[in-house]
Amino acid sequence: MNEKSSILIVDDNSDNIRVLGTILRQHNYRVVIAQNGLQALKTLDITKVDLVLLDIMMPGIDGFETCRRIKENTDWEAIPIIFLTAKVEESEIVKGLELGAVDYITKPFNTQVLLARVKTHVQLYQYYQLLRAQACLDGLTQIANRLKFETVLVDEWHRALRMEGYLAVLMIDIDYFKALNDTYGHLAGDQVLKQVAATIDKLAKRASDFVARYGGEEFVVILPNTKLQEALLIAETIRRAIEALAIENKNTTLGQITISLGAAATIPSATMQPMQLIDKADQQLFLAKHNGRNQVQSEK
């Protein structure tokens, strides 16, 4: 586990950095260095770390203020912070813990105490990340779930709003899924859900594309920086791929598993809400199903 663990050392004293860095590197930790609070914040913007060792007394913004700014950022708030201090004043320890630090280490450093505390908090953070990732996965299909989708939608909406760029979504529904369950049983239905999810996930292949199970037999695809015509091409590719699976679904008008898709795209504005885009795609999905299924619909 240590080989993949990164520690950010924030200290204005080069001797402290050298000592800490040497100890941690010898125990297979990756070390990242910042010499003041502002540097630390900039580093966190571009580097993922598993723990911050944060000096309290620094020029500019001190360790307490740096800790406060880290904890108010939703991307960083869970990263454990251990304060480094030459003082062992109760008031400072309490202040640090109230700000969100998980521990403190006194100077000069005791190597064994340092390593034990670092190991404990790195492991706890990595377990937390694992649990958080599992909480965002759909247990059956192993793609993202509705909870994760809602978070990503808001993030991508705000990004498109800042960039004044397009954001597209696809709403997808498996045609006659109830008939499939009634005819072949729920285990067969589960297998179809897995196959459809894997196919959609494979075809939405750009790094920024996002696929989630929306609920039941419904799926959703978020396509950042994508105009409607591009979204329609992706939607049609997905529709054909599901059709090509040729999974039997007798007792239906289509005779096999197919999907219906609704597509929508917009340039977000401050007067709009993210769910309005989802509603537009959902309305188009309704039309696709109403007009015979196994098709893609969008606003003209």
C-alpha positions in Angstrom: 0.0 0.0 0.0 2.9 2.4 0.8 4.3 2.3 -2.7 1.2 4.2 -4.0 1.0 6.6 -1.1 2.0 10.3 -1.5 2.8 12.6 1.4 2.8 16.4 1.1 5.2 18.0 3.5 4.5 21.7 4.1 7.3 23.4 6.0 9.4 26.5 5.5 12.4 24.9 7.2 14.6 23.1 4.7 16.2 20.9 7.4 12.8 19.6 8.5 11.9 18.9 4.9 15.2 17.0 4.4 14.8 14.9 7.6 11.1 14.1 6.9 11.7 13.4 3.2 14.5 11.1 3.9 12.6 9.1 6.5 9.5 8.8 4.3 11.3 7.9 1.1 13.2 5.2 2.9 9.8 3.6 3.7 8.5 3.8 0.1 6.4 6.9 0.4 6.3 9.4 -2.5 7.2 12.8 -1.1 5.8 16.1 -2.4 7.1 19.4 -0.9 5.7 22.8 -0.4 7.5 25.6 1.6 4.5 27.6 2.5 0.7 27.4 2.7 -0.1 29.0 -0.7 2.4 26.6 -2.3 0.6 23.7 -0.6 -2.8 24.8 -1.9 -1.4 25.1 -5.5 0.2 21.7 -5.1 -3.1 20.1 -4.1 -4.7 21.5 -7.2 -2.5 19.4 -9.4 -1.3 16.5 -7.3 -3.2 13.7 -5.4 -1.9 13.1 -2.0 -2.8 10.7 0.8 -1.7 12.8 3.7 -0.4 16.3 4.6 2.3 16.9 7.1 1.7 20.6 7.9 3.9 22.9 10.0 2.0 25.3 12.2 4.4 28.3 12.2 5.1 29.5 8.7 5.4 33.0 7.0 2.3 34.2 5.1 -0.6 32.0 5.9 0.2 29.8 8.9 -0.6 26.1 9.3 -4.0 26.8 10.9 -5.2 28.9 8.0 -3.8 26.5 5.5 -5.7 23.7 7.2 -8.9 25.7 7.2 -8.6 26.3 3.4 -7.9 22.7 2.7 -10.9 21.5 4.7 -13.3 24.0 3.1 -12.5 22.6 -0.4 -14.8 19.6 -1.1 -12.1 17.9 -3.3 -9.6 17.9 -0.4 -11.6 17.9 2.8 -11.1 14.2 3.5 -7.3 14.3 3.1 -5.8 13.7 6.6 -3.7 16.5 8.0 -1.1 15.9 10.7 0.3 19.1 12.3 4.0 19.5 12.9 4.7 21.6 16.0 7.6 22.5 18.2 5.1 23.4 21.0 2.9 21.1 22.8 0.4 23.7 24.1 -3.0 22.3 24.7 -4.8 25.2 23.1 -2.9 24.8 19.8 -3.6 21.1 19.7 -7.3 21.7 20.3 -7.4 24.4 17.7 -5.8 22.2 15.1 -8.2 19.3 15.8 -11.2 21.6 15.7 -10.0 22.8 12.3 -10.1 19.2 11.0 -6.5 17.8 11.6 -6.4 14.2 12.6 -3.2 14.2 14.7 0.0 16.1 15.5 3.7 15.3 15.8 6.1 17.2 17.9 9.6 18.4 16.8 12.2 17.1 17.0 10.7 14.0 15.3 10.7 10.6 16.8 11.1 8.4 13.7 9.0 5.4 15.0 6.2 7.7 16.2 6.2 9.6 12.9 6.0 6.4 10.8 3.4 4.8 13.0 1.1 7.8 12.7 1.7 8.3 9.0 1.0 4.7 8.3 -2.2 4.7 10.3 -3.7 7.7 8.8 -2.7 6.9 5.2 -4.3 3.5 5.5 -7.5 5.0 7.0 -7.7 7.5 4.1 -7.2 4.8 1.5 -9.9 2.6 3.1 -12.2 5.6 3.1 -11.5 6.2 -0.6 -12.2 2.5 -1.3 -15.5 2.7 0.6 -16.4 6.0 -1.1 -15.7 4.5 -4.5 -17.9 1.4 -3.7 -20.7 3.6 -2.5 -20.7 5.3 -5.9 -20.9 2.0 -7.9 -24.0 0.2 -9.0 -23.6 -3.2 -7.3 -25.0 -5.2 -10.3 -23.6 -3.5 -13.3 -20.4 -2.2 -11.8 -20.8 1.2 -13.4 -21.5 4.4 -11.6 -24.8 4.7 -9.7 -27.4 7.5 -9.5 -25.7 9.1 -6.6 -22.4 9.5 -8.5 -24.3 10.6 -11.6 -25.9 13.5 -9.7 -22.5 14.7 -8.5 -20.8 14.4 -11.9 -23.7 16.2 -13.6 -23.4 19.2 -11.3 -19.6 19.3 -11.7 -19.8 19.1 -15.5 -22.6 21.7 -15.6 -20.5 24.2 -13.7 -17.5 23.4 -15.9 -19.5 24.0 -19.0 -20.9 27.2 -17.5 -17.4 28.5 -16.9 -16.1 27.5 -20.3 -19.3 28.6 -22.1 -19.3 25.2 -23.8 -21.8 22.5 -24.7 -23.0 19.8 -22.4 -25.0 16.8 -23.8 -26.8 13.9 -22.1 -28.3 10.7 -23.4 -31.2 9.0 -21.5 -31.4 5.3 -22.4 -34.0 2.7 -21.6 -34.0 -1.0 -22.4 -37.1 -1.8 -24.5 -39.7 -4.3 -23.1 -37.5 -5.1 -20.1 -40.5 -6.2 -18.0 -41.4 -8.7 -20.7 -37.9 -10.0 -20.5 -38.1 -10.6 -16.8 -41.5 -12.2 -17.1 -40.4 -14.5 -19.8 -36.9 -15.5 -18.8 -36.7 -14.6 -15.1 -34.9 -12.0 -13.1 -31.5 -13.7 -13.3 -31.6 -13.4 -17.1 -32.7 -9.8 -16.7 -29.7 -9.1 -14.5 -27.4 -10.6 -17.1 -28.9 -8.3 -19.8 -28.4 -5.3 -17.5 -24.8 -6.2 -17.2 -24.3 -6.6 -20.9 -26.0 -3.4 -21.8 -24.1 -1.5 -19.2 -20.8 -2.9 -20.3 -21.6 -2.1 -24.0 -22.6 1.5 -23.3 -19.6 2.0 -21.0 -17.2 0.7 -23.7 -18.6 3.0 -26.4 -18.7 6.2 -24.4 -14.9 6.0 -24.5 -13.6 9.6 -24.2 -11.9 10.3 -20.9 -14.6 12.9 -20.0 -17.6 10.8 -21.0 -19.5 9.4 -18.0 -22.0 6.4 -17.9 -24.3 5.6 -15.0 -27.2 3.4 -14.2 -30.0 5.8 -13.6 -32.4 3.3 -12.1 -34.1 0.0 -13.0 -33.4 -0.5 -16.8 -32.5 3.1 -17.4 -29.0 4.4 -18.1 -27.6 7.9 -18.6 -24.5 9.2 -20.4 -23.0 12.6 -19.8 -21.0 14.0 -22.8 -19.0 17.1 -21.9 -18.1 19.6 -24.6 -20.4 17.8 -27.1 -22.9 19.4 -29.5 -26.2 17.7 -30.2 -25.2 16.3 -33.6 -22.1 14.7 -32.0 -24.3 13.3 -29.2 -26.7 11.8 -31.8 -23.8 10.0 -33.5 -22.7 8.5 -30.2 -26.3 7.5 -29.4 -26.8 5.8 -32.7 -23.6 3.9 -32.3 -24.7 2.7 -28.9 -28.2 1.7 -30.2 -26.7 -0.3 -33.0 -24.2 -2.1 -30.7 -27.0 -3.2 -28.4 -29.0 -4.4 -31.3 -26.0 -6.3 -32.6 -25.8 -8.3 -29.3 -28.9 -10.1 -30.7 -30.2 -11.1 -27.3 -33.5 -12.9 -27.6 -36.6 -11.3 -26.1 -39.5 -13.2 -27.5 -43.1 -12.3 -26.8 -42.2 -8.7 -27.8 -42.8 -6.9 -31.1 -39.0 -6.5 -31.7 -38.1 -10.1 -30.7 -34.8 -9.1 -29.2 -33.2 -6.7 -26.8 -33.0 -3.2 -28.0 -32.8 0.3 -26.5 -34.5 3.6 -26.9 -32.5 6.8 -26.5 -33.3 10.5 -25.9 -30.6 13.1 -26.5 -30.3 16.7 -25.5 -27.6 19.3 -25.5 -27.2 22.9 -24.3 -24.8 25.6 -23.4 -25.6 26.1 -19.7 -26.6 29.5 -18.4 -26.9 31.0 -15.0 -30.7 30.9 -15.3 -30.9 27.2 -16.0 -30.6 24.1 -13.7 -28.7 20.9 -14.5 -31.9 18.8 -14.2 -33.5 20.8 -17.0 -31.1 19.2 -19.4 -32.0 15.7 -18.0 -35.7 16.5 -18.3 -35.2 17.5 -22.0 -33.5 14.2 -22.7 -36.1 12.3 -20.8 -38.9 13.9 -22.9 -37.1 12.7 -26.0 -36.7 9.2 -24.6 -40.5 9.2 -24.0 -41.0 10.1 -27.7 -38.6 7.3 -28.8 -40.6 4.7 -26.9 -43.9 6.2 -28.0 -42.8 6.1 -31.6 -41.9 2.4 -31.7 -38.7 2.0 -29.6 -35.3 1.0 -30.8 -34.5 4.5 -31.9 -32.9 7.8 -31.0 -34.9 11.0 -30.6 -33.8 14.6 -30.0 -35.1 18.1 -30.3 -34.9 19.3 -33.8 
